Amino acid sequence: MPAAVTHVIIAIVLIDLFRKFVLKKKNFPLYLVLIGGIAALLPDIDILIYWFLQAFTSIGLQELHRSFTHTIFIPLIIFLVALALWKFWPKVSHVLFVISGGWTIHLLLDAIFTYRVPIFYPLSSVSYGLALIPDGFLGGTFYMGLDAIILILWLVYEWKMHNFKDYI
């Protein structure tokens, strides 16, 4: 499965492209891009929950990870709440839209690269995914290497485009 840096940077890049080319930067400050990148980590909060539960139960990581937090219903609910708040609290709705987008990007990355995403949980426990990169590929180090490559490419791109000033 893609690791943290992959989730964050891919979300940041996709949300920033949406910001630049679809919305033309109108009413879309950079802090929202950052929030979207961080939100792309939220579905893996189940790992933190697993660590906490280890003190009280014998539940396994495989039983908990990619279960209730990897459903499309969470970003859908966040999106619907954002729509409901749009007229009354537009800034809050912008944050919620970006969180929904980051969460959805995480689910898409997991579904593309793995085979176990229960996208319709709790209605169905059937997992979907393309499994483009098997979990044990290159001794399980593939995703660590991918993280490093994506981070370096992103940093070089930001340097080349003189975009570092956008993040200061």
C-alpha positions in Angstrom: 0.0 0.0 0.0 1.2 3.5 -0.6 3.0 5.0 2.4 2.4 8.4 4.1 4.6 10.6 1.8 2.9 9.2 -1.3 -0.6 9.9 0.1 0.3 13.4 1.2 2.2 14.6 -1.9 -0.1 13.1 -4.4 -3.0 14.8 -2.7 -1.2 18.1 -2.5 -0.3 17.9 -6.2 -3.8 16.9 -7.3 -5.5 19.5 -5.2 -3.0 22.2 -6.2 -3.6 21.4 -9.9 -7.3 21.7 -9.3 -6.7 25.0 -7.6 -4.5 26.3 -10.4 -6.2 25.1 -13.5 -9.8 24.6 -12.6 -10.5 27.3 -10.0 -7.6 29.6 -11.3 -6.6 30.2 -7.6 -9.9 32.1 -6.9 -10.8 31.9 -3.2 -8.5 28.9 -2.8 -5.6 29.8 -0.5 -2.6 27.6 -0.1 -3.5 26.5 3.4 -6.4 24.5 1.9 -3.9 22.6 -0.2 -1.9 21.7 2.9 -5.1 20.7 4.7 -6.0 18.4 1.8 -2.5 16.8 1.9 -2.9 16.1 5.6 -6.4 14.9 5.1 -5.0 12.3 2.8 -3.6 10.6 5.9 -6.8 10.5 7.8 -8.1 7.1 6.5 -5.0 5.5 8.2 -6.1 6.8 11.6 -7.2 3.2 12.1 -3.5 2.3 12.6 -3.4 4.7 15.6 -6.6 3.2 16.8 -5.0 -0.3 16.5 -2.0 0.9 18.6 -4.3 2.1 21.3 -6.5 -1.0 21.3 -3.4 -3.2 21.7 -3.3 -2.2 25.3 -6.8 -3.7 25.9 -7.5 -6.3 23.2 -5.7 -8.8 21.0 -7.2 -7.5 17.7 -4.8 -7.8 14.8 -3.8 -5.0 12.5 -5.1 -6.9 9.5 -8.6 -7.0 11.1 -8.7 -3.3 11.7 -6.6 -1.6 9.0 -8.5 -0.7 5.8 -11.9 -1.4 7.3 -14.2 1.3 8.7 -12.0 4.3 7.7 -11.6 3.1 4.1 -15.2 3.5 3.1 -16.4 6.0 0.6 -19.2 7.0 2.9 -16.9 9.1 5.2 -15.7 11.5 2.5 -19.3 11.5 1.1 -20.8 12.6 4.4 -18.0 15.2 4.8 -18.8 16.5 1.3 -22.6 16.7 2.0 -22.0 18.6 5.3 -19.8 21.0 3.3 -22.6 21.5 0.8 -25.1 22.1 3.7 -22.7 24.7 5.3 -21.8 26.4 2.0 -24.2 29.3 2.3 -23.8 30.0 6.0 -20.1 29.2 6.6 -18.3 29.2 3.3 -14.8 29.0 4.8 -15.7 26.0 6.9 -17.3 24.4 3.8 -14.0 25.0 1.8 -12.0 23.2 4.5 -14.5 20.3 4.5 -14.5 20.0 0.7 -10.7 19.7 0.8 -10.8 17.2 3.6 -13.3 15.1 1.6 -11.0 15.4 -1.5 -7.9 14.3 0.4 -9.7 11.4 2.0 -11.0 10.3 -1.4 -7.5 10.5 -3.0 -6.2 8.2 -0.2 -8.9 5.7 -1.0 -8.2 5.8 -4.7 -4.5 5.3 -4.2 -5.1 2.4 -1.9 -7.6 0.9 -4.4 -5.2 1.3 -7.3 -2.1 -0.2 -5.6 -3.7 -2.8 -3.3 -6.5 -5.3 -3.5 -8.2 -4.7 -0.1 -10.4 -1.6 0.1 -13.9 -2.2 1.5 -15.2 0.9 -0.3 -18.9 0.2 0.6 -18.3 -0.8 4.2 -20.5 -1.2 6.4 -23.1 -2.1 3.6 -20.7 -4.6 2.2 -17.4 -6.1 3.4 -16.3 -6.9 -0.1 -12.9 -5.4 -0.9 -11.9 -3.9 -4.2 -8.7 -2.9 -5.7 -6.4 -3.3 -8.8 -3.4 -4.6 -6.9 -1.0 -3.0 -9.5 1.9 -3.5 -7.1 1.8 -6.6 -4.9 2.4 -6.1 -1.2 5.7 -8.1 -1.2 7.1 -6.6 -4.4 10.9 -6.0 -4.0 10.9 -7.5 -0.6 8.2 -5.1 0.6 10.5 -2.1 0.1 8.8 -0.8 -3.1 6.5 1.7 -1.3 9.4 3.1 0.8 11.3 3.7 -2.4 8.3 5.2 -4.1 7.9 7.6 -1.2 11.5 8.7 -1.6 11.2 9.1 -5.4 7.9 11.1 -5.1 9.3 13.4 -2.4 12.5 14.1 -4.5 10.5 14.7 -7.7 8.1 17.0 -5.9 10.9 19.0 -4.3 12.8 19.3 -7.6 9.5 20.4 -9.3 8.8 23.0 -6.7 12.4 24.3 -6.9 12.4 24.4 -10.7 9.0 26.3 -10.8 10.2 28.6 -8.0 7.1 27.6 -6.0 8.8 27.4 -2.6 7.8 30.9 -2.0 4.2 29.7 -2.2 4.7 27.7 1.0 6.5 30.4 3.0 
